[in-house]
């Protein structure tokens, strides 16, 4: 019998500094059957929950049976150069890209496979490499993020455990990290979603009216592409704010108004895929219900900190659909299945995804999950900690309130 104290979760608040952060994973894959929400049976995916002490309660033992991954059946593994992304070759010349839906797919690939792999990010080199995209699609890069598709760009995720932060760059940009990143919630690189006909409507909803850069007395309003039907994004009703003229003044400061909830009663647990930690943690609410995911390694955001409080900010929503059968796998490592994909160190896993919530407790639905940012407050400013997804029922139970946010 093990007597080692190995907590599997920790609270998303400064209280974690009073508890040890020791983690242990299972060394063998589990097998068996699980019941789906439809009542059918499918092979039980790999489980990555930590081993418990033999003396743990029956309730804790039942929690160990939570499913972590879901298989995507009947997916073709062909890596033909002809992808399912619109039926065209992935090697599309930048001159042929004229909207940010296709442009962000190219940007995503460049950042994920090239620029973020470098330990020192040169935003000037990135701007030069994406010059054709910004010219053809419109807008510019703000600290490495395309302002026209800013809602997509905010949802980046580190793919390795963080070791160093560049304080010259703001926390809300991937350029602030000496770490590779990916974009797991990018709808343009999800063939099951991007291939839907435009007649099917929106595939992404922003929850932010306007983003502003700089001081409140003379802000620059980001020029998001709110009218281009190719992006298939809907935005909250908004008044035309003064755009400002200079985005370089206090450019690290991102201001916006959003709904927020406290994070102190939530907890998280590191996930492992094939015995390796992946940049996904399960998220649990105050009633210990699996209600979402945090897109980072646990060690990256569970380090002791004297700042706070910690809060979740509502950013956006993705359309959620079941994977299409027989969809050919694209060559691009950034392409992923619907839901929350698994990054295995080289790219997204094509035929499995992360279970986002307990479907025995929470209702499935196309817009049931909300994209959130976990932040910690340092005085009057907030710093990005991670992004994630949460079921909207838990979000509403958190008593969301509107707040002016200043991110640095």
LINDAJO-V894271 format. One record per residue. RES is the residue in one letter. NEAR is the number of other ideal C-beta (glycine too) atoms within 8 Angstrom. Layout:
# LINDAJO-V894271
RES&NEAR / RES&NEAR
This chain:
# LINDAJO-V894271
X&5 / X&7 / X&5 / X&7 / X&6 / X&11 / X&9 / X&8 / X&8 / X&11 / X&10 / X&12 / X&10 / X&10 / X&8 / X&12 / X&8 / X&4 / X&8 / X&5 / X&10 / X&8 / X&10 / X&7 / X&11 / X&11 / X&4 / X&4 / X&6 / X&8 / X&5 / X&5 / X&7 / X&9 / X&6 / X&9 / X&6 / X&4 / X&5 / X&6 / X&6 / X&9 / X&6 / X&10 / X&12 / X&9 / X&14 / X&11 / X&10 / X&11 / X&7 / X&9 / X&9 / X&6 / X&4 / X&7 / X&5 / X&5 / X&6 / X&9 / X&10 / X&7 / X&9 / X&9 / X&7 / X&11 / X&10 / X&12 / X&14 / X&10 / X&9 / X&10 / X&7 / X&5 / X&13 / X&8 / X&7 / X&6 / X&6 / X&7 / X&7 / X&7 / X&16 / X&10 / X&14 / X&7 / X&6 / X&8 / X&7 / X&10 / X&5 / X&10 / X&6 / X&9 / X&6 / X&6 / X&13 / X&7 / X&11 / X&15 / X&13 / X&12 / X&15 / X&14 / X&13 / X&12 / X&13 / X&13 / X&10 / X&12 / X&15 / X&13 / X&8 / X&8 / X&12 / X&12 / X&6 / X&8 / X&3 / X&5 / X&12 / X&8 / X&11 / X&6 / X&8 / X&14 / X&11 / X&7 / X&8 / X&12 / X&8 / X&8 / X&13 / X&13 / X&6 / X&11 / X&14 / X&8 / X&10 / X&8 / X&12 / X&13 / X&12 / X&13 / X&11 / X&18 / X&12 / X&11 / X&15 / X&13 / X&13 / X&13 / X&12 / X&11 / X&14 / X&11 / X&14 / X&15 / X&10 / X&8 / X&9 / X&11 / X&5 / X&7 / X&8 / X&10 / X&5 / X&3 / X&12 / X&12 / X&9 / X&9 / X&11 / X&12 / X&10 / X&11 / X&12 / X&9 / X&12 / X&9 / X&13 / X&12 / X&15 / X&12 / X&11 / X&13 / X&13 / X&11 / X&14 / X&12 / X&13 / X&13 / X&12 / X&13 / X&10 / X&9 / X&4 / X&7 / X&4 / X&6 / X&6 / X&8 / X&12 / X&15 / X&10 / X&12 / X&11 / X&13 / X&8 / X&9 / X&11 / X&14 / X&15 / X&14 / X&8 / X&5 / X&4 / X&6 / X&13 / X&12 / X&11 / X&12 / X&9 / X&12 / X&13 / X&6 / X&4 / X&9 / X&6 / X&8 / X&11 / X&11 / X&11 / X&6 / X&11 / X&7 / X&4 / X&8 / X&3 / X&3 / X&9 / X&5 / X&7 / X&12 / X&4 / X&7 / X&11 / X&4 / X&10 / X&7 / X&11 / X&8 / X&13 / X&12 / X&13 / X&12 / X&8 / X&12 / X&10 / X&13 / X&11 / X&10 / X&12 / X&10 / X&7 / X&12 / X&10 / X&14 / X&12 / X&13 / X&12 / X&11 / X&12 / X&6 / X&6 / X&8 / X&10 / X&11 / X&12 / X&13 / X&12 / X&13 / X&14 / X&12 / X&11 / X&5 / X&4 / X&7 / X&10 / X&11 / X&13 / X&15 / X&12 / X&14 / X&12 / X&13 / X&13 / X&14 / X&10 / X&11 / X&11 / X&9 / X&6 / X&5 / X&8 / X&6 / X&8 / X&9 / X&10 / X&14 / X&13 / X&16 / X&12 / X&13 / X&15 / X&13 / X&10 / X&11 / X&11 / X&10 / X&9 / X&5 / X&11 / X&8 / X&7 / X&7 / X&12 / X&10 / X&12 / X&11 / X&8 / X&11 / X&8 / X&15 / X&13 / X&10 / X&15 / X&10 / X&9 / X&12 / X&11 / X&13 / X&14 / X&11 / X&5 / X&4 / X&8 / X&14 / X&12 / X&11 / X&9 / X&11 / X&15 / X&13 / X&11 / X&10 / X&11 / X&9 / X&9 / X&4 / X&7 / X&12 / X&6 / X&6 / X&6 / X&6 / X&9 / X&11 / X&14 / X&13 / X&14 / X&14 / X&13 / X&16 / X&14 / X&13 / X&13 / X&7 / X&4 / X&4 / X&10 / X&13 / X&12 / X&11 / X&10 / X&12 / X&15 / X&14 / X&12 / X&13 / X&13 / X&10 / X&10 / X&13 / X&14 / X&7 / X&7 / X&9 / X&5 / X&10 / X&7 / X&7 / X&8 / X&6 / X&12 / X&10 / X&15 / X&10
